[in-house]
């Protein structure tokens, strides 16, 4: 996925709780996480001033797509993430 498309997805993230899936160029899931605010959490990975670990930085360089599932609560997001 082109960087501009990924950037547009980051702009359109909802400010809701949910689960996000970060995928590589062939669609394999690199990471699944949960968030109280999808917009704040997912965008934090892509901020220039972010203090990411080397491991996380390497993963983010491979991200080509992001999908998310909005949930009605943080608890529901936690349960969904674990499944």
mmCIF file of the N, C-alpha and C atoms, coordinates in Angstrom:
data_MODEL
# 
_entry.id   MODEL 
# 
loop_
_atom_site.group_PDB 
_atom_site.id 
_atom_site.type_symbol 
_atom_site.label_atom_id 
_atom_site.label_alt_id 
_atom_site.label_comp_id 
_atom_site.label_asym_id 
_atom_site.label_entity_id 
_atom_site.label_seq_id 
_atom_site.pdbx_PDB_ins_code 
_atom_site.Cartn_x 
_atom_site.Cartn_y 
_atom_site.Cartn_z 
_atom_site.occupancy 
_atom_site.B_iso_or_equiv 
_atom_site.pdbx_formal_charge 
_atom_site.auth_seq_id 
_atom_site.auth_comp_id 
_atom_site.auth_asym_id 
_atom_site.auth_atom_id 
_atom_site.pdbx_PDB_model_num 
ATOM 1   N N  . UNK A 1 1  ? 0.846   -1.173  0.000  1.00 0.00 ? 1  UNK A N  1 
ATOM 2   C CA . UNK A 1 1  ? 0.000   0.000   0.000  1.00 0.00 ? 1  UNK A CA 1 
ATOM 3   C C  . UNK A 1 1  ? 0.896   1.242   0.000  1.00 0.00 ? 1  UNK A C  1 
ATOM 4   N N  . UNK A 1 2  ? 0.541   2.176   -0.796 1.00 0.00 ? 2  UNK A N  1 
ATOM 5   C CA . UNK A 1 2  ? 1.298   3.410   -0.910 1.00 0.00 ? 2  UNK A CA 1 
ATOM 6   C C  . UNK A 1 2  ? 1.240   4.212   0.387  1.00 0.00 ? 2  UNK A C  1 
ATOM 7   N N  . UNK A 1 3  ? 2.336   4.930   0.679  1.00 0.00 ? 3  UNK A N  1 
ATOM 8   C CA . UNK A 1 3  ? 2.417   5.698   1.924  1.00 0.00 ? 3  UNK A CA 1 
ATOM 9   C C  . UNK A 1 3  ? 1.276   6.695   2.055  1.00 0.00 ? 3  UNK A C  1 
ATOM 10  N N  . UNK A 1 4  ? 0.861   7.330   0.963  1.00 0.00 ? 4  UNK A N  1 
ATOM 11  C CA . UNK A 1 4  ? -0.226  8.321   1.023  1.00 0.00 ? 4  UNK A CA 1 
ATOM 12  C C  . UNK A 1 4  ? -1.540  7.674   1.459  1.00 0.00 ? 4  UNK A C  1 
ATOM 13  N N  . UNK A 1 5  ? -1.761  6.446   1.038  1.00 0.00 ? 5  UNK A N  1 
ATOM 14  C CA . UNK A 1 5  ? -2.988  5.737   1.439  1.00 0.00 ? 5  UNK A CA 1 
ATOM 15  C C  . UNK A 1 5  ? -2.916  5.420   2.928  1.00 0.00 ? 5  UNK A C  1 
ATOM 16  N N  . UNK A 1 6  ? -1.761  4.982   3.396  1.00 0.00 ? 6  UNK A N  1 
ATOM 17  C CA . UNK A 1 6  ? -1.584  4.702   4.821  1.00 0.00 ? 6  UNK A CA 1 
ATOM 18  C C  . UNK A 1 6  ? -1.768  5.986   5.629  1.00 0.00 ? 6  UNK A C  1 
ATOM 19  N N  . UNK A 1 7  ? -1.212  7.077   5.136  1.00 0.00 ? 7  UNK A N  1 
ATOM 20  C CA . UNK A 1 7  ? -1.352  8.374   5.805  1.00 0.00 ? 7  UNK A CA 1 
ATOM 21  C C  . UNK A 1 7  ? -2.825  8.783   5.899  1.00 0.00 ? 7  UNK A C  1 
ATOM 22  N N  . UNK A 1 8  ? -3.577  8.546   4.845  1.00 0.00 ? 8  UNK A N  1 
ATOM 23  C CA . UNK A 1 8  ? -5.014  8.863   4.848  1.00 0.00 ? 8  UNK A CA 1 
ATOM 24  C C  . UNK A 1 8  ? -5.753  8.015   5.873  1.00 0.00 ? 8  UNK A C  1 
ATOM 25  N N  . UNK A 1 9  ? -5.366  6.753   5.994  1.00 0.00 ? 9  UNK A N  1 
ATOM 26  C CA . UNK A 1 9  ? -5.994  5.886   6.994  1.00 0.00 ? 9  UNK A CA 1 
ATOM 27  C C  . UNK A 1 9  ? -5.732  6.410   8.402  1.00 0.00 ? 9  UNK A C  1 
ATOM 28  N N  . UNK A 1 10 ? -4.510  6.875   8.643  1.00 0.00 ? 10 UNK A N  1 
ATOM 29  C CA . UNK A 1 10 ? -4.167  7.421   9.964  1.00 0.00 ? 10 UNK A CA 1 
ATOM 30  C C  . UNK A 1 10 ? -5.018  8.653   10.272 1.00 0.00 ? 10 UNK A C  1 
ATOM 31  N N  . UNK A 1 11 ? -5.318  9.422   9.256  1.00 0.00 ? 11 UNK A N  1 
ATOM 32  C CA . UNK A 1 11 ? -6.140  10.628  9.424  1.00 0.00 ? 11 UNK A CA 1 
ATOM 33  C C  . UNK A 1 11 ? -7.576  10.278  9.763  1.00 0.00 ? 11 UNK A C  1 
ATOM 34  N N  . UNK A 1 12 ? -8.039  9.129   9.286  1.00 0.00 ? 12 UNK A N  1 
ATOM 35  C CA . UNK A 1 12 ? -9.441  8.759   9.457  1.00 0.00 ? 12 UNK A CA 1 
ATOM 36  C C  . UNK A 1 12 ? -9.716  7.809   10.616 1.00 0.00 ? 12 UNK A C  1 
ATOM 37  N N  . UNK A 1 13 ? -8.726  7.588   11.462 1.00 0.00 ? 13 UNK A N  1 
ATOM 38  C CA . UNK A 1 13 ? -8.945  6.703   12.614 1.00 0.00 ? 13 UNK A CA 1 
ATOM 39  C C  . UNK A 1 13 ? -9.995  7.288   13.548 1.00 0.00 ? 13 UNK A C  1 
ATOM 40  N N  . UNK A 1 14 ? -10.902 6.460   14.051 1.00 0.00 ? 14 UNK A N  1 
ATOM 41  C CA . UNK A 1 14 ? -11.916 6.954   14.982 1.00 0.00 ? 14 UNK A CA 1 
ATOM 42  C C  . UNK A 1 14 ? -11.342 7.159   16.386 1.00 0.00 ? 14 UNK A C  1 
ATOM 43  N N  . UNK A 1 15 ? -11.950 8.049   17.119 1.00 0.00 ? 15 UNK A N  1 
ATOM 44  C CA . UNK A 1 15 ? -11.558 8.298   18.512 1.00 0.00 ? 15 UNK A CA 1 
ATOM 45  C C  . UNK A 1 15 ? -12.410 7.417   19.416 1.00 0.00 ? 15 UNK A C  1 
ATOM 46  N N  . UNK A 1 16 ? -12.352 6.125   19.150 1.00 0.00 ? 16 UNK A N  1 
ATOM 47  C CA . UNK A 1 16 ? -13.145 5.133   19.878 1.00 0.00 ? 16 UNK A CA 1 
ATOM 48  C C  . UNK A 1 16 ? -12.225 4.028   20.364 1.00 0.00 ? 16 UNK A C  1 
ATOM 49  N N  . UNK A 1 17 ? -12.720 3.238   21.300 1.00 0.00 ? 17 UNK A N  1 
ATOM 50  C CA . UNK A 1 17 ? -11.944 2.075   21.727 1.00 0.00 ? 17 UNK A CA 1 
ATOM 51  C C  . UNK A 1 17 ? -12.043 1.008   20.647 1.00 0.00 ? 17 UNK A C  1 
ATOM 52  N N  . UNK A 1 18 ? -11.034 0.149   20.612 1.00 0.00 ? 18 UNK A N  1 
ATOM 53  C CA . UNK A 1 18 ? -11.065 -0.910  19.629 1.00 0.00 ? 18 UNK A CA 1 
ATOM 54  C C  . UNK A 1 18 ? -9.752  -1.657  19.528 1.00 0.00 ? 18 UNK A C  1 
ATOM 55  N N  . UNK A 1 19 ? -9.658  -2.459  18.488 1.00 0.00 ? 19 UNK A N  1 
ATOM 56  C CA . UNK A 1 19 ? -8.487  -3.280  18.216 1.00 0.00 ? 19 UNK A CA 1 
ATOM 57  C C  . UNK A 1 19 ? -7.952  -2.872  16.851 1.00 0.00 ? 19 UNK A C  1 
ATOM 58  N N  . UNK A 1 20 ? -6.616  -2.815  16.730 1.00 0.00 ? 20 UNK A N  1 
ATOM 59  C CA . UNK A 1 20 ? -6.009  -2.464  15.443 1.00 0.00 ? 20 UNK A CA 1 
ATOM 60  C C  . UNK A 1 20 ? -5.066  -3.574  15.007 1.00 0.00 ? 20 UNK A C  1 
ATOM 61  N N  . UNK A 1 21 ? -4.993  -3.754  13.697 1.00 0.00 ? 21 UNK A N  1 
ATOM 62  C CA . UNK A 1 21 ? -4.129  -4.760  13.095 1.00 0.00 ? 21 UNK A CA 1 
ATOM 63  C C  . UNK A 1 21 ? -3.186  -4.060  12.133 1.00 0.00 ? 21 UNK A C  1 
ATOM 64  N N  . UNK A 1 22 ? -1.903  -4.226  12.347 1.00 0.00 ? 22 UNK A N  1 
ATOM 65  C CA . UNK A 1 22 ? -0.895  -3.666  11.455 1.00 0.00 ? 22 UNK A CA 1 
ATOM 66  C C  . UNK A 1 22 ? -0.419  -4.790  10.550 1.00 0.00 ? 22 UNK A C  1 
ATOM 67  N N  . UNK A 1 23 ? -0.444  -4.523  9.224  1.00 0.00 ? 23 UNK A N  1 
ATOM 68  C CA . UNK A 1 23 ? -0.111  -5.558  8.246  1.00 0.00 ? 23 UNK A CA 1 
ATOM 69  C C  . UNK A 1 23 ? 1.041   -5.120  7.358  1.00 0.00 ? 23 UNK A C  1 
ATOM 70  N N  . UNK A 1 24 ? 1.764   -6.102  6.836  1.00 0.00 ? 24 UNK A N  1 
ATOM 71  C CA . UNK A 1 24 ? 2.861   -5.805  5.915  1.00 0.00 ? 24 UNK A CA 1 
ATOM 72  C C  . UNK A 1 24 ? 2.334   -5.757  4.473  1.00 0.00 ? 24 UNK A C  1 
ATOM 73  N N  . UNK A 1 25 ? 3.234   -5.625  3.514  1.00 0.00 ? 25 UNK A N  1 
ATOM 74  C CA . UNK A 1 25 ? 2.863   -5.436  2.113  1.00 0.00 ? 25 UNK A CA 1 
ATOM 75  C C  . UNK A 1 25 ? 2.102   -6.611  1.513  1.00 0.00 ? 25 UNK A C  1 
ATOM 76  N N  . UNK A 1 26 ? 2.292   -7.812  2.049  1.00 0.00 ? 26 UNK A N  1 
ATOM 77  C CA . UNK A 1 26 ? 1.563   -8.966  1.503  1.00 0.00 ? 26 UNK A CA 1 
ATOM 78  C C  . UNK A 1 26 ? 0.336   -9.328  2.344  1.00 0.00 ? 26 UNK A C  1 
ATOM 79  N N  . UNK A 1 27 ? 0.036   -8.501  3.342  1.00 0.00 ? 27 UNK A N  1 
ATOM 80  C CA . UNK A 1 27 ? -1.171  -8.711  4.133  1.00 0.00 ? 27 UNK A CA 1 
ATOM 81  C C  . UNK A 1 27 ? -1.001  -9.532  5.385  1.00 0.00 ? 27 UNK A C  1 
ATOM 82  N N  . UNK A 1 28 ? 0.221   -9.945  5.690  1.00 0.00 ? 28 UNK A N  1 
ATOM 83  C CA . UNK A 1 28 ? 0.453   -10.679 6.933  1.00 0.00 ? 28 UNK A CA 1 
ATOM 84  C C  . UNK A 1 28 ? 0.364   -9.729  8.119  1.00 0.00 ? 28 UNK A C  1 
ATOM 85  N N  . UNK A 1 29 ? -0.243  -10.196 9.186  1.00 0.00 ? 29 UNK A N  1 
ATOM 86  C CA . UNK A 1 29 ? -0.392  -9.374  10.389 1.00 0.00 ? 29 UNK A CA 1 
ATOM 87  C C  . UNK A 1 29 ? 0.942   -9.302  11.121 1.00 0.00 ? 29 UNK A C  1 
ATOM 88  N N  . UNK A 1 30 ? 1.407   -8.083  11.342 1.00 0.00 ? 30 UNK A N  1 
ATOM 89  C CA . UNK A 1 30 ? 2.638   -7.855  12.093 1.00 0.00 ? 30 UNK A CA 1 
ATOM 90  C C  . UNK A 1 30 ? 2.349   -7.672  13.575 1.00 0.00 ? 30 UNK A C  1 
ATOM 91  N N  . UNK A 1 31 ? 1.204   -7.045  13.879 1.00 0.00 ? 31 UNK A N  1 
ATOM 92  C CA . UNK A 1 31 ? 0.911   -6.721  15.270 1.00 0.00 ? 31 UNK A CA 1 
ATOM 93  C C  . UNK A 1 31 ? -0.587  -6.502  15.444 1.00 0.00 ? 31 UNK A C  1 
ATOM 94  N N  . UNK A 1 32 ? -1.097  -6.942  16.574 1.00 0.00 ? 32 UNK A N  1 
ATOM 95  C CA . UNK A 1 32 ? -2.483  -6.687  16.966 1.00 0.00 ? 32 UNK A CA 1 
ATOM 96  C C  . UNK A 1 32 ? -2.432  -6.005  18.323 1.00 0.00 ? 32 UNK A C  1 
ATOM 97  N N  . UNK A 1 33 ? -3.129  -4.899  18.443 1.00 0.00 ? 33 UNK A N  1 
ATOM 98  C CA . UNK A 1 33 ? -3.151  -4.177  19.711 1.00 0.00 ? 33 UNK A CA 1 
ATOM 99  C C  . UNK A 1 33 ? -4.538  -3.656  20.027 1.00 0.00 ? 33 UNK A C  1 
ATOM 100 N N  . UNK A 1 34 ? -4.710  -3.212  21.239 1.00 0.00 ? 34 UNK A N  1 
ATOM 101 C CA . UNK A 1 34 ? -5.987  -2.629  21.658 1.00 0.00 ? 34 UNK A CA 1 
ATOM 102 C C  . UNK A 1 34 ? -5.744  -1.198  22.088 1.00 0.00 ? 34 UNK A C  1 
ATOM 103 N N  . UNK A 1 35 ? -6.822  -0.412  22.089 1.00 0.00 ? 35 UNK A N  1 
ATOM 104 C CA . UNK A 1 35 ? -6.675  0.993   22.457 1.00 0.00 ? 35 UNK A CA 1 
ATOM 105 C C  . UNK A 1 35 ? -7.977  1.547   22.988 1.00 0.00 ? 35 UNK A C  1 
ATOM 106 N N  . UNK A 1 36 ? -7.861  2.440   23.952 1.00 0.00 ? 36 UNK A N  1 
ATOM 107 C CA . UNK A 1 36 ? -9.023  3.185   24.434 1.00 0.00 ? 36 UNK A CA 1 
ATOM 108 C C  . UNK A 1 36 ? -9.415  4.238   23.409 1.00 0.00 ? 36 UNK A C  1 
ATOM 109 N N  . UNK A 1 37 ? -8.433  4.758   22.699 1.00 0.00 ? 37 UNK A N  1 
ATOM 110 C CA . UNK A 1 37 ? -8.649  5.688   21.589 1.00 0.00 ? 37 UNK A CA 1 
ATOM 111 C C  . UNK A 1 37 ? -7.783  5.219   20.431 1.00 0.00 ? 37 UNK A C  1 
ATOM 112 N N  . UNK A 1 38 ? -8.414  4.638   19.426 1.00 0.00 ? 38 UNK A N  1 
ATOM 113 C CA . UNK A 1 38 ? -7.663  4.156   18.275 1.00 0.00 ? 38 UNK A CA 1 
ATOM 114 C C  . UNK A 1 38 ? -6.853  5.278   17.635 1.00 0.00 ? 38 UNK A C  1 
ATOM 115 N N  . UNK A 1 39 ? -7.467  6.445   17.518 1.00 0.00 ? 39 UNK A N  1 
ATOM 116 C CA . UNK A 1 39 ? -6.799  7.587   16.894 1.00 0.00 ? 39 UNK A CA 1 
ATOM 117 C C  . UNK A 1 39 ? -5.504  7.938   17.613 1.00 0.00 ? 39 UNK A C  1 
ATOM 118 N N  . UNK A 1 40 ? -5.560  8.065   18.916 1.00 0.00 ? 40 UNK A N  1 
ATOM 119 C CA . UNK A 1 40 ? -4.366  8.446   19.683 1.00 0.00 ? 40 UNK A CA 1 
ATOM 120 C C  . UNK A 1 40 ? -3.311  7.344   19.694 1.00 0.00 ? 40 UNK A C  1 
ATOM 121 N N  . UNK A 1 41 ? -3.739  6.121   19.905 1.00 0.00 ? 41 UNK A N  1 
ATOM 122 C CA . UNK A 1 41 ? -2.775  5.021   20.050 1.00 0.00 ? 41 UNK A CA 1 
ATOM 123 C C  . UNK A 1 41 ? -2.043  4.707   18.748 1.00 0.00 ? 41 UNK A C  1 
ATOM 124 N N  . UNK A 1 42 ? -2.800  4.520   17.683 1.00 0.00 ? 42 UNK A N  1 
ATOM 125 C CA . UNK A 1 42 ? -2.178  4.128   16.417 1.00 0.00 ? 42 UNK A CA 1 
ATOM 126 C C  . UNK A 1 42 ? -1.310  5.262   15.872 1.00 0.00 ? 42 UNK A C  1 
ATOM 127 N N  . UNK A 1 43 ? -1.779  6.484   15.948 1.00 0.00 ? 43 UNK A N  1 
ATOM 128 C CA . UNK A 1 43 ? -0.980  7.617   15.476 1.00 0.00 ? 43 UNK A CA 1 
ATOM 129 C C  . UNK A 1 43 ? 0.324   7.756   16.254 1.00 0.00 ? 43 UNK A C  1 
ATOM 130 N N  . UNK A 1 44 ? 0.329   7.353   17.514 1.00 0.00 ? 44 UNK A N  1 
ATOM 131 C CA . UNK A 1 44 ? 1.543   7.497   18.329 1.00 0.00 ? 44 UNK A CA 1 
ATOM 132 C C  . UNK A 1 44 ? 2.716   6.707   17.753 1.00 0.00 ? 44 UNK A C  1 
ATOM 133 N N  . UNK A 1 45 ? 2.433   5.642   17.016 1.00 0.00 ? 45 UNK A N  1 
ATOM 134 C CA . UNK A 1 45 ? 3.501   4.861   16.396 1.00 0.00 ? 45 UNK A CA 1 
ATOM 135 C C  . UNK A 1 45 ? 4.201   5.626   15.269 1.00 0.00 ? 45 UNK A C  1 
ATOM 136 N N  . UNK A 1 46 ? 3.509   6.590   14.692 1.00 0.00 ? 46 UNK A N  1 
ATOM 137 C CA . UNK A 1 46 ? 4.008   7.262   13.502 1.00 0.00 ? 46 UNK A CA 1 
ATOM 138 C C  . UNK A 1 46 ? 4.438   8.706   13.740 1.00 0.00 ? 46 UNK A C  1 
ATOM 139 N N  . UNK A 1 47 ? 4.535   9.126   14.996 1.00 0.00 ? 47 UNK A N  1 
ATOM 140 C CA . UNK A 1 47 ? 4.976   10.479  15.325 1.00 0.00 ? 47 UNK A CA 1 
ATOM 141 C C  . UNK A 1 47 ? 6.493   10.556  15.268 1.00 0.00 ? 47 UNK A C  1 
ATOM 142 N N  . UNK A 1 48 ? 7.011   11.629  14.723 1.00 0.00 ? 48 UNK A N  1 
ATOM 143 C CA . UNK A 1 48 ? 8.467   11.805  14.620 1.00 0.00 ? 48 UNK A CA 1 
ATOM 144 C C  . UNK A 1 48 ? 9.133   11.826  15.992 1.00 0.00 ? 48 UNK A C  1 
ATOM 145 N N  . UNK A 1 49 ? 8.479   12.438  16.976 1.00 0.00 ? 49 UNK A N  1 
ATOM 146 C CA . UNK A 1 49 ? 9.082   12.576  18.303 1.00 0.00 ? 49 UNK A CA 1 
ATOM 147 C C  . UNK A 1 49 ? 8.863   11.354  19.191 1.00 0.00 ? 49 UNK A C  1 
ATOM 148 N N  . UNK A 1 50 ? 8.235   10.326  18.633 1.00 0.00 ? 50 UNK A N  1 
ATOM 149 C CA . UNK A 1 50 ? 7.916   9.143   19.416 1.00 0.00 ? 50 UNK A CA 1 
ATOM 150 C C  . UNK A 1 50 ? 9.187   8.425   19.879 1.00 0.00 ? 50 UNK A C  1 
ATOM 151 N N  . UNK A 1 51 ? 9.170   7.961   21.100 1.00 0.00 ? 51 UNK A N  1 
ATOM 152 C CA . UNK A 1 51 ? 10.298  7.217   21.666 1.00 0.00 ? 51 UNK A CA 1 
ATOM 153 C C  . UNK A 1 51 ? 10.028  5.718   21.570 1.00 0.00 ? 51 UNK A C  1 
ATOM 154 N N  . UNK A 1 52 ? 10.104  5.203   20.357 1.00 0.00 ? 52 UNK A N  1 
ATOM 155 C CA . UNK A 1 52 ? 9.843   3.791   20.134 1.00 0.00 ? 52 UNK A CA 1 
ATOM 156 C C  . UNK A 1 52 ? 11.099  2.974   20.360 1.00 0.00 ? 52 UNK A C  1 
ATOM 157 N N  . UNK A 1 53 ? 10.900  1.736   20.779 1.00 0.00 ? 53 UNK A N  1 
ATOM 158 C CA . UNK A 1 53 ? 12.041  0.826   20.908 1.00 0.00 ? 53 UNK A CA 1 
ATOM 159 C C  . UNK A 1 53 ? 12.555  0.482   19.509 1.00 0.00 ? 53 UNK A C  1 
ATOM 160 N N  . UNK A 1 54 ? 13.750  -0.066  19.447 1.00 0.00 ? 54 UNK A N  1 
ATOM 161 C CA . UNK A 1 54 ? 14.334  -0.469  18.166 1.00 0.00 ? 54 UNK A CA 1 
ATOM 162 C C  . UNK A 1 54 ? 13.432  -1.514  17.501 1.00 0.00 ? 54 UNK A C  1 
ATOM 163 N N  . UNK A 1 55 ? 12.945  -2.441  18.290 1.00 0.00 ? 55 UNK A N  1 
ATOM 164 C CA . UNK A 1 55 ? 12.075  -3.506  17.777 1.00 0.00 ? 55 UNK A CA 1 
ATOM 165 C C  . UNK A 1 55 ? 10.793  -2.925  17.171 1.00 0.00 ? 55 UNK A C  1 
ATOM 166 N N  . UNK A 1 56 ? 10.164  -1.996  17.874 1.00 0.00 ? 56 UNK A N  1 
ATOM 167 C CA . UNK A 1 56 ? 8.926   -1.394  17.392 1.00 0.00 ? 56 UNK A CA 1 
ATOM 168 C C  . UNK A 1 56 ? 9.193   -0.544  16.153 1.00 0.00 ? 56 UNK A C  1 
ATOM 169 N N  . UNK A 1 57 ? 10.279  0.201   16.151 1.00 0.00 ? 57 UNK A N  1 
ATOM 170 C CA . UNK A 1 57 ? 10.639  1.015   14.983 1.00 0.00 ? 57 UNK A CA 1 
ATOM 171 C C  . UNK A 1 57 ? 10.823  0.146   13.743 1.00 0.00 ? 57 UNK A C  1 
ATOM 172 N N  . UNK A 1 58 ? 11.476  -0.989  13.909 1.00 0.00 ? 58 UNK A N  1 
ATOM 173 C CA . UNK A 1 58 ? 11.688  -1.915  12.789 1.00 0.00 ? 58 UNK A CA 1 
ATOM 174 C C  . UNK A 1 58 ? 10.359  -2.449  12.268 1.00 0.00 ? 58 UNK A C  1 
ATOM 175 N N  . UNK A 1 59 ? 9.436   -2.740  13.170 1.00 0.00 ? 59 UNK A N  1 
ATOM 176 C CA . UNK A 1 59 ? 8.128   -3.227  12.767 1.00 0.00 ? 59 UNK A CA 1 
ATOM 177 C C  . UNK A 1 59 ? 7.368   -2.147  12.000 1.00 0.00 ? 59 UNK A C  1 
ATOM 178 N N  . UNK A 1 60 ? 7.380   -0.925  12.511 1.00 0.00 ? 60 UNK A N  1 
ATOM 179 C CA . UNK A 1 60 ? 6.634   0.177   11.894 1.00 0.00 ? 60 UNK A CA 1 
ATOM 180 C C  . UNK A 1 60 ? 7.130   0.432   10.472 1.00 0.00 ? 60 UNK A C  1 
ATOM 181 N N  . UNK A 1 61 ? 8.407   0.233   10.226 1.00 0.00 ? 61 UNK A N  1 
ATOM 182 C CA . UNK A 1 61 ? 8.950   0.415   8.879  1.00 0.00 ? 61 UNK A CA 1 
ATOM 183 C C  . UNK A 1 61 ? 8.351   -0.572  7.880  1.00 0.00 ? 61 UNK A C  1 
ATOM 184 N N  . UNK A 1 62 ? 7.839   -1.692  8.378  1.00 0.00 ? 62 UNK A N  1 
ATOM 185 C CA . UNK A 1 62 ? 7.256   -2.722  7.515  1.00 0.00 ? 62 UNK A CA 1 
ATOM 186 C C  . UNK A 1 62 ? 5.748   -2.578  7.334  1.00 0.00 ? 62 UNK A C  1 
ATOM 187 N N  . UNK A 1 63 ? 5.119   -1.700  8.117  1.00 0.00 ? 63 UNK A N  1 
ATOM 188 C CA . UNK A 1 63 ? 3.663   -1.561  8.059  1.00 0.00 ? 63 UNK A CA 1 
ATOM 189 C C  . UNK A 1 63 ? 3.242   -0.936  6.731  1.00 0.00 ? 63 UNK A C  1 
ATOM 190 N N  . UNK A 1 64 ? 2.335   -1.633  6.041  1.00 0.00 ? 64 UNK A N  1 
ATOM 191 C CA . UNK A 1 64 ? 1.794   -1.142  4.778  1.00 0.00 ? 64 UNK A CA 1 
ATOM 192 C C  . UNK A 1 64 ? 0.298   -0.897  4.852  1.00 0.00 ? 64 UNK A C  1 
ATOM 193 N N  . UNK A 1 65 ? -0.345  -1.467  5.858  1.00 0.00 ? 65 UNK A N  1 
ATOM 194 C CA . UNK A 1 65 ? -1.792  -1.315  5.987  1.00 0.00 ? 65 UNK A CA 1 
ATOM 195 C C  . UNK A 1 65 ? -2.178  -1.405  7.452  1.00 0.00 ? 65 UNK A C  1 
ATOM 196 N N  . UNK A 1 66 ? -3.250  -0.730  7.781  1.00 0.00 ? 66 UNK A N  1 
ATOM 197 C CA . UNK A 1 66 ? -3.801  -0.780  9.139  1.00 0.00 ? 66 UNK A CA 1 
ATOM 198 C C  . UNK A 1 66 ? -5.301  -0.981  9.028  1.00 0.00 ? 66 UNK A C  1 
ATOM 199 N N  . UNK A 1 67 ? -5.794  -1.945  9.780  1.00 0.00 ? 67 UNK A N  1 
ATOM 200 C CA . UNK A 1 67 ? -7.233  -2.171  9.879  1.00 0.00 ? 67 UNK A CA 1 
ATOM 201 C C  . UNK A 1 67 ? -7.610  -2.030  11.340 1.00 0.00 ? 67 UNK A C  1 
ATOM 202 N N  . UNK A 1 68 ? -8.861  -1.710  11.596 1.00 0.00 ? 68 UNK A N  1 
ATOM 203 C CA . UNK A 1 68 ? -9.299  -1.603  12.980 1.00 0.00 ? 68 UNK A CA 1 
ATOM 204 C C  . UNK A 1 68 ? -10.737 -2.069  13.110 1.00 0.00 ? 68 UNK A C  1 
ATOM 205 N N  . UNK A 1 69 ? -11.052 -2.455  14.326 1.00 0.00 ? 69 UNK A N  1 
ATOM 206 C CA . UNK A 1 69 ? -12.403 -2.875  14.699 1.00 0.00 ? 69 UNK A CA 1 
ATOM 207 C C  . UNK A 1 69 ? -12.793 -2.038  15.904 1.00 0.00 ? 69 UNK A C  1 
ATOM 208 N N  . UNK A 1 70 ? -13.845 -1.263  15.760 1.00 0.00 ? 70 UNK A N  1 
ATOM 209 C CA . UNK A 1 70 ? -14.331 -0.419  16.859 1.00 0.00 ? 70 UNK A CA 1 
ATOM 210 C C  . UNK A 1 70 ? -15.129 -1.293  17.818 1.00 0.00 ? 70 UNK A C  1 
ATOM 211 N N  . UNK A 1 71 ? -14.914 -1.085  19.112 1.00 0.00 ? 71 UNK A N  1 
ATOM 212 C CA . UNK A 1 71 ? -15.656 -1.818  20.139 1.00 0.00 ? 71 UNK A CA 1 
ATOM 213 C C  . UNK A 1 71 ? -16.438 -0.831  20.995 1.00 0.00 ? 71 UNK A C  1 
ATOM 214 N N  . UNK A 1 72 ? -17.340 -1.354  21.785 1.00 0.00 ? 72 UNK A N  1 
ATOM 215 C CA . UNK A 1 72 ? -18.162 -0.479  22.619 1.00 0.00 ? 72 UNK A CA 1 
ATOM 216 C C  . UNK A 1 72 ? -17.505 -0.140  23.952 1.00 0.00 ? 72 UNK A C  1 
ATOM 217 N N  . UNK A 1 73 ? -16.399 -0.839  24.278 1.00 0.00 ? 73 UNK A N  1 
ATOM 218 C CA . UNK A 1 73 ? -15.717 -0.565  25.544 1.00 0.00 ? 73 UNK A CA 1 
ATOM 219 C C  . UNK A 1 73 ? -14.271 -1.065  25.492 1.00 0.00 ? 73 UNK A C  1 
ATOM 220 N N  . UNK A 1 74 ? -13.479 -0.595  26.450 1.00 0.00 ? 74 UNK A N  1 
ATOM 221 C CA . UNK A 1 74 ? -12.101 -1.078  26.565 1.00 0.00 ? 74 UNK A CA 1 
ATOM 222 C C  . UNK A 1 74 ? -12.070 -2.568  26.889 1.00 0.00 ? 74 UNK A C  1 
ATOM 223 N N  . UNK A 1 75 ? -13.005 -3.015  27.699 1.00 0.00 ? 75 UNK A N  1 
ATOM 224 C CA . UNK A 1 75 ? -13.073 -4.434  28.062 1.00 0.00 ? 75 UNK A CA 1 
ATOM 225 C C  . UNK A 1 75 ? -13.354 -5.295  26.828 1.00 0.00 ? 75 UNK A C  1 
ATOM 226 N N  . UNK A 1 76 ? -14.272 -4.856  26.014 1.00 0.00 ? 76 UNK A N  1 
ATOM 227 C CA . UNK A 1 76 ? -14.570 -5.598  24.776 1.00 0.00 ? 76 UNK A CA 1 
ATOM 228 C C  . UNK A 1 76 ? -13.331 -5.628  23.870 1.00 0.00 ? 76 UNK A C  1 
ATOM 229 N N  . UNK A 1 77 ? -12.593 -4.525  23.811 1.00 0.00 ? 77 UNK A N  1 
ATOM 230 C CA . UNK A 1 77 ? -11.356 -4.483  23.011 1.00 0.00 ? 77 UNK A CA 1 
ATOM 231 C C  . UNK A 1 77 ? -10.338 -5.481  23.542 1.00 0.00 ? 77 UNK A C  1 
ATOM 232 N N  . UNK A 1 78 ? -10.212 -5.573  24.857 1.00 0.00 ? 78 UNK A N  1 
ATOM 233 C CA . UNK A 1 78 ? -9.278  -6.515  25.485 1.00 0.00 ? 78 UNK A CA 1 
ATOM 234 C C  . UNK A 1 78 ? -9.651  -7.959  25.134 1.00 0.00 ? 78 UNK A C  1 
ATOM 235 N N  . UNK A 1 79 ? -10.915 -8.267  25.216 1.00 0.00 ? 79 UNK A N  1 
ATOM 236 C CA . UNK A 1 79 ? -11.381 -9.629  24.900 1.00 0.00 ? 79 UNK A CA 1 
ATOM 237 C C  . UNK A 1 79 ? -11.129 -9.936  23.434 1.00 0.00 ? 79 UNK A C  1 
ATOM 238 N N  . UNK A 1 80 ? -11.441 -8.990  22.568 1.00 0.00 ? 80 UNK A N  1 
ATOM 239 C CA . UNK A 1 80 ? -11.236 -9.187  21.129 1.00 0.00 ? 80 UNK A CA 1 
ATOM 240 C C  . UNK A 1 80 ? -9.753  -9.353  20.801 1.00 0.00 ? 80 UNK A C  1 
ATOM 241 N N  . UNK A 1 81 ? -8.902  -8.545  21.414 1.00 0.00 ? 81 UNK A N  1 
ATOM 242 C CA . UNK A 1 81 ? -7.461  -8.645  21.183 1.00 0.00 ? 81 UNK A CA 1 
ATOM 243 C C  . UNK A 1 81 ? -6.949  -10.031 21.563 1.00 0.00 ? 81 UNK A C  1 
ATOM 244 N N  . UNK A 1 82 ? -7.439  -10.574 22.657 1.00 0.00 ? 82 UNK A N  1 
ATOM 245 C CA . UNK A 1 82 ? -6.975  -11.875 23.126 1.00 0.00 ? 82 UNK A CA 1 
ATOM 246 C C  . UNK A 1 82 ? -7.459  -13.031 22.236 1.00 0.00 ? 82 UNK A C  1 
ATOM 247 N N  . UNK A 1 83 ? -8.523  -12.786 21.512 1.00 0.00 ? 83 UNK A N  1 
ATOM 248 C CA . UNK A 1 83 ? -9.035  -13.828 20.593 1.00 0.00 ? 83 UNK A CA 1 
ATOM 249 C C  . UNK A 1 83 ? -8.274  -13.794 19.301 1.00 0.00 ? 83 UNK A C  1 
# 
